[in-house]
C-alpha cells in the first residue's frame, strides 16, 4: 500500500474508472460508485453549458484509461433540421488533422519492416525525379513527420467542393506541393501538404493505395469498423456522418467539402472507435494482443524529435507534446469545415480523452475547456518541486545580446496569404527587454538565465524554458520557444510599423479617391469650371487612377477576408480574388512612375506650394502601399494558373 494516503485515494479513483463503462446518450453504467456518478454528472453539466455558450449542435466525449473503455457519451444533434441526436456509437465526425497520427503510425510500421528509413533522402522512395518540389536539399521522412521539411505554410488548394474536383495523392505530390522556403530541419512549419507527400510515399512503398493501407494495417486490427477515409464516403458511413453547422443567429448547415490532403486530414470516425485507437497508444502499440508496432517503435513515434533545448512542448512524429495536470501529454487537434476535434493522451496515467463537435466557428475553445476540466477532476495536478532560478551575476553586461523584437518564422511566405499577418494572424512578435535586475521580460513574464543562451520563466509554478540561438559574437538572432522559432527583426519589419504606414497611406488614397467626385459634383452644381495648373493634367490623372487602383486593392482584400475568412483559398484562388491581384498589379505598374511624377511635381512652377505638398504626400502613399503589397505577394500574375 502506498505510504501517501492521498496517492492511494488517487489510485483507487483511477482503478474505479478502469472497471466501469459509461455509454450512450444516457448513462448505462449499473454501478452506483459516487465518484464515477459525480464525474458523469459533472461532464454532462459542463458539456451542456459549454455547447449552449458556444452554439455547438452536437458533440461526442470519449475517455479511456489503462486497458479499459470507460466513458463514451454523446450530446446534442447530428442533424438539427431532422432532430437527429448524436449517437455515441454510430455518429461519425471528421477528425481532420488527427489523421496525421495515423499516417505517422503507418510510416513506423514500414520502418519496422525495413521498407523505409527515416533519415534517408525521400528520392529513394519516389518512382522518378518528376516532382516540382525536388531540389538539391534532401528531404527525409523525419522532416515530413515533424513539419520541418521547409514547405511554405499555406492552405491554398488543400480542399475541393466536390468528389470530382479532388486531386489524387500522386498529382498533389508531383504538382501541387508548396514552395520550399526554409532549409530542411531548421524551421517548424505546419504542413498538410507535407503529410500528403508522406501518404504518397506510403502508397509507393507498400504497393497499395494509401487508403487501403490504412484500413488493412491500422483500422482493421483496431476493430475500427465505423471509421473510413474514402472520398466520397461509401455507405453506411455517408449516412452516419454528422452534418456540420455555423452559428449565425441559428444553426446554418454547411455544404460538405472534401480534402486534397487526405493523409493529413481525411479520416472520419466516432467516439467508440477512437477509444480503441487511444487504447492502442496507451498500450505502447498493442491492442487486444495485436501488435501494430513494437514498444520500441512506439517509443520512436512518441519521442520528442524537434524543439528548443529542454522544452516540454516539442513535436514527436505527428504528435505534439503538452503538459496537462503537470504531466507530459501527447496530443493532436483537428479542424475542417464545420468540424473540430482534439485527442489528448497522458501515458503516465494511461488516460486518453477524445472530443469531436460539428461546429467550428468561434467554438474551438470548448474542446480544450472540457478536457482541462475532465483531467483536473479525474487526475488532479501532480505535485512537483520547482527550484526558483537565480539571476547570474553580471548578466547586465550581456543582456543586450538578447534584447530586441523577434518575429514568428512559420508564416506564409510565398503566397498572398502572407498579407494575413497585417490582419493579426501568424504575426506573433516578442519584444524582449532587460529589466535592469538580471531578468529578461516580455508580455509581462520574466526569464532568468539558467545556462548558456537558455532561460527559465521566473515563476514559482513553472519551469518553462526558452532558448536563444546566437552568432559567433554571442548576439542572438533567433528566439526558440517549444517548436516555434522567432527571428530578430529591424524596426521597419515590425507588424505595427507596417500596419501604421499602410493605414495612413490608405487613408490618404481614400481621401483622394472620394474627394475628386465630390469636388466635381459641387463644381457642377455651382457651374464653376475646374482650373488645372498648366502642365499638371497628366500628373493629376496619374495620381488619381494609380491611387484608385491601390485603394481598391485594399478594399478588395479586406472584403474577401471578411467574406471567406479562413477559407479564402482552400479551394484554390477565387476568380474575384484574381481580379483584385490584377488591379493591384496594374496599380503597382503605374506606381513605377512615382519618381518621375514626384520630380515633375516640384518642377512645375504653375503648382502652388500646398498642391506640391499634397501631391508629394499622395505619391509617398502610393509608394508605401505598393511596397507593402509587393512584400505581401499581392502583385504579379503567379496566381492565374492555380
C-alpha angles and dihedrals in degrees: 000000000000115000093224110075092203091055089049092053090050090051091050091052092051090047090053090052092051091054098050136074123201116186142164138022086300125040113268095182113121097198121097095207103152096218097056092042089050092050093046092053090045093053091046093052093046092047095050093046094045094047092049091049094048095037093239113168098201143359144170125215120196127183126185130177131189109326099331134089106235119168133009115163134165128213135191129345136332090189115026096185093056097035090240110163124219110262113213092218105030107034113092130203133194103253090192114184095015080080087077090072089058090050091050090049089053091053092053089050090055090044091055089051090054093244097119139024120216098217099041124106106266089227084086089068099041119093094227144344096267096114120118095215097056117114139154091279107085121228122208135196086249088062093047094049092050097043090243100116090110099248119152117258105251143136096196110136097356094125140046134208096221139021089249091060095051112118114225117246093248094052090047090053094046104039113011108051115126123252116278105242102163134051109258112266096016107088132031109228117167110238131185086180092056090057090047088058088049090053090051090053089051087052094050097044097043095044094228135089113279092243092052092049092053092048096047099040103032115013098044097046088048092049089237093159094157096053128091143167103192123124115243096026115243122224135300089028094056093060091044095056113105117239115247124230145189122211116233104151086310137022108287113197115230125219112250113253132189136228130243089194098062098163088052099050118349107111124109118196145145139233098270095052093044088055088063091049093051093046090055091054093045087053093053097254101324130110122183090339094311113122111213091175131356123262089254090049092051090049088053090050094051102037118107109261102171134026145098119296114291092356121153091200103069133124128259121188099315093324120100123217121232139158118245118174086355089296127117112259137187115216149159132189130205137205134178136150103318095345134094131173142174134197121192124183125189106193094187093066099024091241128146133177128191125186128179130175138178102231124068109171110103089336102093093101093065094077093052093046091050095048092047091052093045095049094043090054097040100042110010122209118306114235116244137172117234118190109217111239117242118218109246120242117263093015085138088073094061102028091100089066089070106032119100141078120300124196126207111259101202101077132113109288109164103040136057087261085085088081088067085083088070088060093051104264122122086004105113111150127183118210103202114200137174115239095203092243102082098279138105115223135199133160090356095305124114126214130198125202111248100166139000106314090343122116133187126208111257095231126117090221099049140055093185111154136201129193133213123210113213141191125239092279092055094253112142116236099168137039112208118199118171105307096339128091125201122197124215111251138192123247095262091054092061116115093231092051093052092044091051094048092046093046094050091045093050092048089055092047093046091050088052094048094047098039097056097063091040092053090045092052092048093049091046091052091049092043092235120147121230112245113211119196114250112273093007100099094094092045091050094051094045093050093049100046095041091049091046094053093048093046091049089052091058092046091048094051093047091048093051095048090048092051102036098028110179094355100061096123104012090111094038129283109314118238090239090056090050087056088054089052090050091052090048091050094049091048091049092050089053089046089063086076090062096104091052095049092043088055091046092050092061095038096056108094091191092069119089118234094251090052090051091051092047092049091047091054091048092049091049088051089051092051094047094046092048093049092050092047090050093046089052096049097249093126124077143043098268094112100057095084095047 
